[in-house]
Amino acid sequence: GRRGPVALTLPLDVAMAPQIATRITGELSLEFAINARALDEIAALLAVASKPLILAGSGVRGNNAPPMLRAMAERYHCPVATTPKGKGVFPEDHPQSLGVFGFGGHPSAREYVESGLDMLIAIGTSLGDLSTDGWTPLLKPRRAFVHVDIDAKQIGKSYAPTHALVAPAASFLGGMCERSPRIVQRPPAGVTRFAMASSEPDMPAPQDAIAEIQSILPPDTIFTVDSGEHTLFATHFLEVTSPDSFVVMTGLGSMGQSIGAAIGAKLANPSRSVAAICGDGCFAMNGFEVATATTERLPIVVFVFNDRRLGMVELGHKAVYGRQPSYPIAMDVGALAQGLGAQFVRASRPGDLTRAAHLLRHPDGPVVVDVQIDPTVRLPRKDRMAELKAAARPLRLVN
């Protein structure tokens, strides 16, 4: 089944009771066997498809699957888009990359899908709301829909596939790379991003802050991204080329998790630069995790995208209810950061991040950066509520 963390809880009396050491014999193995005829059929369909797409989710991230995905895309000349959570499993500078489809996604991916698909191969994704632009019908191809996932419960939950394979991504990709059908030549893809107005002289725009951050930090930096309006900008404007360089938790939209994730990423990868991108609301909720980084002397950088409000909450109220209450945040990010033992940088104007580049590249402990972004800048996006209403099936009442 799907790999992940496991929590085991024991009552105190059981945990403290004496046990007799038991000698256990036997072996347990779990193997996935993919039907060769199914792979042959999928390979033949993909070879002649006129508008195919591979949609790769975070289930492609491990077990050496990312290089296999690249090999498959190159063998079949097939464009690849990733889900927001899967961002990075396919390098965004690759000629066959369309970038991200869904929440915070790229025009290149959306326009390709809107032009009409005849084959879709979804790998390692549950095809949830954020990965499908609210379950858009545009992801229903004319000819073949292949869904590959290690968790059988995910298959058929959102879309009805023509080919369903319960298997790890690496097993499917490896099998596809072993086949050599005659391939239709297709033009390269390429990622396009929204062209947005540059920063005002007295306040950085979020996309310009992202560009400045990425120009300063090493190319293999691990970015842990929080939940909020800043998530859209990070997903859209960061160019990620390594499969483990973008960490986001989209399931519950939990605010503040990026700081703890950055601590874990740094402990697991002490030689790599690690940076969290969070909002001021997220920092208000879980900023005290910086104290842990201080105690452990972990050189992480926390970029607080500070728009002085709960921006996504305000905008969500307007989208859903037609009203926009105010949820301001009055917080001294610097005082809190320094009180927790971190070094502090305030970036209130374009270029302030570059002026602090040496500290951001070579921290000797946690650094918190108050990035005071322009709160009026919004990333163009589809009307998510309209998409969800269109996808919803009307209830049929039975007397």
C-alpha positions in Angstrom: 0.0 0.0 0.0 0.9 3.7 0.1 4.0 4.4 2.2 3.8 6.9 5.0 4.3 7.6 8.8 2.7 5.2 11.3 1.7 6.1 14.8 1.5 3.3 17.4 -0.1 4.1 20.7 -0.1 1.7 23.7 -1.9 2.0 27.1 0.5 2.7 29.9 -0.1 -0.7 31.6 0.7 -2.5 28.3 3.8 -0.4 27.6 5.2 -1.1 31.2 4.3 -4.8 31.4 7.1 -7.3 31.2 7.2 -9.3 28.0 8.7 -12.6 27.0 11.0 -12.3 24.0 9.3 -14.2 21.1 11.4 -15.8 18.4 9.6 -15.0 15.1 10.3 -16.9 11.9 8.9 -16.4 8.4 9.3 -13.8 5.8 6.8 -11.3 4.3 7.2 -9.7 1.0 5.1 -7.4 -1.1 5.5 -7.3 -4.8 3.4 -5.6 -7.6 3.0 -7.4 -10.9 1.7 -5.3 -13.7 0.0 -7.2 -16.6 2.3 -7.1 -19.5 -0.5 -6.9 -22.0 -1.9 -3.8 -20.3 1.5 -2.1 -20.6 1.7 -3.1 -24.2 -1.7 -1.6 -24.9 -1.0 1.6 -23.0 2.4 2.0 -24.8 0.7 1.5 -28.2 -2.0 4.0 -27.4 0.5 6.6 -26.2 2.8 6.1 -29.2 0.1 7.3 -31.6 -1.8 9.8 -29.4 -2.1 13.3 -30.9 -2.6 15.2 -27.6 -1.3 13.0 -24.7 -0.5 14.2 -21.2 1.3 12.7 -18.2 0.0 14.2 -15.0 2.5 13.3 -12.2 1.7 13.5 -8.5 3.7 13.3 -5.4 3.5 9.5 -5.6 6.2 9.7 -8.2 8.7 11.3 -5.8 10.4 8.2 -4.3 12.0 4.9 -5.3 14.0 6.3 -8.2 10.7 7.1 -10.1 11.6 10.7 -11.1 14.4 9.7 -13.5 12.2 7.0 -14.9 9.4 9.6 -15.5 12.0 11.7 -17.4 13.1 8.7 -19.4 9.4 7.9 -20.3 8.7 11.5 -21.3 11.7 11.5 -23.6 11.1 8.1 -25.1 7.4 8.9 -26.0 7.9 12.6 -26.6 5.1 13.2 -24.2 4.4 16.5 -22.3 4.3 16.3 -18.5 2.5 18.4 -16.0 2.6 17.9 -12.2 0.1 18.4 -9.5 0.9 21.2 -7.0 2.0 18.6 -4.4 4.0 16.8 -7.1 5.9 19.9 -8.2 9.5 19.0 -8.9 9.1 15.3 -9.7 9.7 16.4 -13.3 12.2 19.2 -13.9 10.5 22.4 -14.8 13.4 23.4 -17.1 12.9 20.3 -19.3 11.6 20.8 -22.8 8.6 18.5 -22.2 7.5 20.2 -19.0 4.2 22.1 -18.9 4.7 23.1 -15.2 1.9 22.7 -12.6 -1.7 22.0 -13.3 -4.3 23.0 -10.7 -3.9 25.2 -7.7 -1.2 27.9 -8.5 -0.7 26.3 -11.8 0.8 27.6 -15.1 -0.9 28.9 -18.2 1.1 26.4 -20.3 -0.5 23.4 -18.5 -4.0 24.9 -18.5 -3.9 25.9 -22.2 -2.6 22.5 -23.3 -5.5 20.8 -21.4 -8.0 23.2 -22.8 -7.0 22.4 -26.3 -8.4 18.9 -25.8 -6.6 15.7 -24.7 -7.0 12.3 -26.4 -5.0 10.5 -23.7 -4.2 11.2 -20.0 -1.8 9.1 -17.8 -2.2 10.1 -14.2 0.5 8.7 -12.0 0.7 8.8 -8.2 -2.1 11.3 -7.7 -5.5 11.0 -6.1 -6.9 13.6 -8.6 -8.3 15.7 -5.8 -9.7 19.2 -5.9 -6.4 21.2 -5.9 -4.8 18.9 -8.5 -7.6 19.1 -11.0 -8.8 22.7 -10.8 -12.0 21.6 -9.0 -12.4 18.3 -10.9 -12.5 19.9 -14.3 -14.1 17.9 -17.1 -11.2 19.0 -19.3 -9.2 16.1 -17.8 -11.5 13.6 -19.4 -9.7 12.6 -22.6 -11.4 11.5 -25.8 -9.7 8.1 -26.1 -7.8 6.7 -23.1 -7.6 7.6 -19.3 -4.9 5.7 -17.5 -4.7 6.0 -13.7 -1.8 4.5 -11.8 -1.6 4.6 -8.0 -0.3 2.4 -5.3 -3.5 2.9 -3.3 -6.5 1.2 -4.9 -8.9 3.4 -3.1 -7.7 6.4 -5.1 -8.5 4.9 -8.5 -11.9 5.8 -9.9 -12.7 8.1 -7.0 -12.8 11.3 -9.1 -12.7 10.2 -12.7 -13.5 6.9 -14.5 -10.3 5.5 -16.1 -10.2 3.2 -19.1 -7.1 1.6 -17.7 -6.6 1.2 -13.9 -3.3 0.0 -12.5 -2.6 -0.6 -8.8 1.1 -0.3 -8.6 4.0 1.9 -7.5 4.9 4.6 -10.0 8.4 3.2 -10.5 7.0 -0.2 -11.5 4.7 1.3 -14.1 7.4 3.8 -15.5 10.0 1.1 -15.7 7.6 -1.1 -17.6 6.8 1.7 -20.1 10.4 2.5 -20.6 11.1 -1.2 -21.6 8.7 -0.9 -24.5 9.8 0.6 -27.9 6.7 1.3 -30.1 7.1 3.5 -33.1 6.5 7.0 -31.6 4.7 9.9 -33.2 7.0 13.0 -33.1 5.6 15.8 -31.0 6.8 19.3 -30.5 8.4 20.3 -27.2 6.3 21.8 -24.5 7.7 24.5 -22.1 6.5 26.3 -19.0 4.9 29.7 -19.3 4.1 31.8 -16.2 1.8 34.8 -15.8 3.4 38.1 -16.6 2.7 40.4 -13.7 3.5 44.0 -12.9 6.8 44.6 -11.1 7.2 45.8 -7.5 6.4 49.3 -6.4 9.5 51.2 -5.3 8.4 51.0 -1.6 7.0 47.5 -1.4 8.0 44.2 -3.0 5.5 42.2 -5.0 5.3 38.5 -4.0 6.5 37.2 -7.3 9.5 39.5 -7.3 10.3 38.4 -3.7 10.2 34.8 -4.9 12.6 35.6 -7.8 15.0 37.4 -5.5 15.0 34.5 -3.0 15.7 31.9 -5.7 18.5 34.0 -7.2 20.2 34.2 -3.8 19.9 30.6 -2.5 21.6 27.5 -4.1 19.8 25.7 -6.9 19.3 22.6 -4.8 17.6 24.5 -1.9 14.7 22.6 -0.3 11.7 24.9 0.0 9.0 23.9 2.5 5.8 25.9 1.7 3.0 26.7 4.0 -0.8 27.3 3.4 -2.1 30.6 2.2 -2.0 33.1 -0.6 1.8 32.8 -0.6 1.4 29.1 -1.6 0.0 30.2 -5.0 3.0 32.4 -5.6 5.6 29.8 -4.5 3.9 27.1 -6.6 3.8 29.3 -9.6 7.0 31.3 -9.6 9.6 28.9 -8.0 11.4 27.0 -10.7 12.0 23.5 -9.3 14.2 21.0 -11.0 14.9 18.5 -8.2 12.3 16.0 -7.0 12.8 16.7 -3.3 13.2 20.5 -3.5 9.5 21.4 -3.0 7.6 20.3 0.1 3.9 21.3 0.6 1.1 19.8 2.5 -2.1 20.4 0.6 -4.4 17.8 2.3 -5.7 19.8 5.2 -4.3 23.2 4.5 -2.6 23.2 7.9 -1.1 26.6 8.7 2.4 26.8 10.2 3.6 23.4 9.1 6.4 24.7 6.9 8.6 25.6 9.8 8.5 22.1 11.3 9.0 20.7 7.8 12.1 22.9 7.3 13.5 21.6 10.6 13.0 18.0 9.5 14.4 18.6 6.0 17.5 20.2 7.5 18.1 17.3 9.9 17.7 14.9 7.0 19.8 17.0 4.6 22.4 18.9 6.6 24.5 19.8 3.6 21.7 21.5 1.7 20.1 24.9 2.1 16.6 24.7 3.5 14.1 27.6 3.4 10.5 27.8 4.6 8.0 30.1 2.9 5.1 31.0 5.2 2.6 33.7 5.7 2.3 36.0 8.7 -0.8 34.1 9.9 1.1 30.9 9.7 4.1 32.4 11.6 1.7 33.6 14.3 0.4 30.1 14.7 3.6 28.0 14.7 6.5 30.5 14.8 7.6 29.1 18.1 9.1 26.1 16.3 11.9 28.6 15.6 12.9 28.0 19.2 13.6 24.4 18.4 15.8 25.4 15.5 17.7 27.8 17.8 18.2 25.0 20.4 19.5 22.6 17.8 21.5 25.4 16.0 19.8 24.5 12.7 20.7 27.0 9.9 17.3 27.3 8.2 15.8 30.5 6.7 12.1 31.3 7.4 10.7 33.8 4.9 7.5 35.3 6.3 5.4 36.7 3.5 3.8 39.4 5.5 0.6 41.1 4.1 -0.6 42.1 7.5 -3.8 40.0 7.3 -5.2 36.6 6.9 -5.4 37.2 3.1 -6.7 33.8 1.9 -9.5 33.9 4.6 -10.6 37.4 3.5 -10.6 36.5 -0.2 -12.3 33.2 0.5 -15.2 34.9 2.3 -15.7 37.2 -0.6 -15.6 34.3 -3.1 -18.0 32.1 -1.1 -20.3 34.5 0.7 -20.0 37.8 -1.3 -18.7 39.7 1.7 -15.1 40.5 2.8 -14.6 40.9 6.6 -11.3 42.1 7.8 -8.8 39.8 9.6 -5.8 42.1 10.2 -2.6 40.8 11.9 -0.7 43.2 14.0 2.5 41.4 14.9 6.1 42.4 15.3 7.8 39.5 13.4 11.3 40.8 14.3 10.6 41.0 18.0 9.1 37.5 18.1 12.0 36.0 16.0 14.7 37.6 18.1 13.0 36.6 21.3 13.2 33.0 20.0 16.9 33.3 19.4 16.9 33.7 15.6 18.7 36.3 13.5 16.3 38.7 11.8 16.1 40.5 8.5 13.4 43.0 7.4 12.8 43.2 3.7 10.4 46.0 3.1 11.7 47.3 -0.2 12.8 45.6 -3.4 16.5 44.7 -3.2 16.6 44.2 0.6 16.8 40.5 0.3 19.8 40.8 -2.1 21.5 43.1 0.4 21.3 40.3 3.0 22.4 37.6 0.6 25.5 36.5 2.5 23.6 35.9 5.7 20.8 34.1 3.8 23.3 31.9 2.0 25.5 31.1 5.0 23.4 31.2 8.2 24.9 29.7 11.4 21.5 29.3 13.0 17.8 30.1 12.2 17.2 33.3 10.3 13.7 34.8 10.1 13.0 37.3 7.2 10.0 39.6 7.4 9.1 40.0 3.7 6.6 42.9 3.7 4.8 42.2 0.5 2.3 44.3 -1.4 -1.1 42.9 -0.2 -2.9 44.1 -3.3 -1.1 41.8 -5.7 -3.1 38.7 -6.7 -2.2 35.8 -8.9 -4.6 35.2 -11.8 -6.6 32.1 -11.2 -9.7 30.2 -12.1 -12.8 30.8 -10.0 -12.4 27.7 -7.8 -15.9 27.9 -6.3 -17.4 28.1 -9.8 -15.4 25.1 -10.8 -16.5 23.1 -7.7 -20.2 24.0 -8.3 -19.9 22.9 -11.9 -18.3 19.6 -10.9 -20.9 18.9 -8.2 -23.7 16.5 -9.1 -27.2 17.7 -8.2 -28.8 15.7 -5.4 -31.9 13.8 -6.3 -34.4 13.7 -3.6 -36.5 10.6 -3.2 -39.9 10.8 -1.4 
